[in-house]
Amino acid sequence: MMQQLKFLQSLWAMERREPDGFERTLDENLHMIADGSFDGVSAFVGNKEQTKALQVALSGTGLFVEACGAPATDDDLKRQIDLAGELGALHFNAQPDIRLRRLGDGIDLIRRWIRISEDAALPVYFETHRNRLTTDLFYTLDLLEAAPNLPLLADLSHFLVGREFAWPVSDENHRLIERILDSSWAFHGRVASREQVQIEISFPHHKMWVDLFVRWWRYGFASWRRRSKSDAILCFTCELGPRPYAITTQTANDSTDRWAEALLMRDLVSDIWTEPT
């Protein structure tokens, strides 16, 4: 079997949060995702009841699952990994919900969590995300230096906003992002600018930022291919979130159709994946 790219759609991104108050049901969202030719969904695991409800809803859909959580303690991490296992998730995506100022404290925690993860029945990745242990690019790079086996899930939008890279992005900053990508085993996809975590990829004046993320994703895919087994699966989650992530109009409506943009992103990333190597 050849290496494969699986496209997932975030269930959080399926929330509308529009002024009309209408929200689709979980079943409606899952059917929409399956009909849209996505391979699976990305979903947070909260408690056993929520996990069981999602498991029942997913039955028969053929959709893969990425389980996500925001553990704050060792026990949280273990519990959420177990819930991800009950879902039969491809992997568990942890956002370490703890903010440590001292690098030594962060190193102690992440080494401990890596040991916990190594005992799990499924892969565990740690997402690059604001307001989490990995909120800062430099801090995360220092964690990697101390724990080179730290498996990341790359959501690069957070680092671009957090560091507000000058344009054009310098060679030095590209190298820092590439170091993150060389330790990344899955991706969350949105396009950011220096000032906004999620911009409309269909707007022509945002092409410069789309091209930047295409460059980073292309590098990340090539790095993953070199490090992974010949039959490995790479997951790319389209994660165009609702407000306040989404830019809105004066009437609090989304400025663009996020579902249409998720499909556009999927097709764009598919083209990157199938480029000659």
Secondary structure, DSSP 8 states (H G I E B T S, - for coil): ---EEEEEEETGGG----TT-----HHHHHHHHHHTT--EEEEE--SHHHHHHHHHHHTTT--EEEEEE---SHHHHHHHHHHHHHHT-SEEEE------SSHHHHHHHHHHHHHHHHTSSS-EEEE--TTSTT-SHHHHHHHHHH-TT--EEE-THHHHHHHT--SS--HHHHHHHHHHHTTEEEEEE----SS-S---TTSGGGHHHHHHHHHHHHHHHHHHHHHS-TT-EEEEEE----TTTS-B-TTS-BSS-HHHHHHHHHHHHHHHHTS--
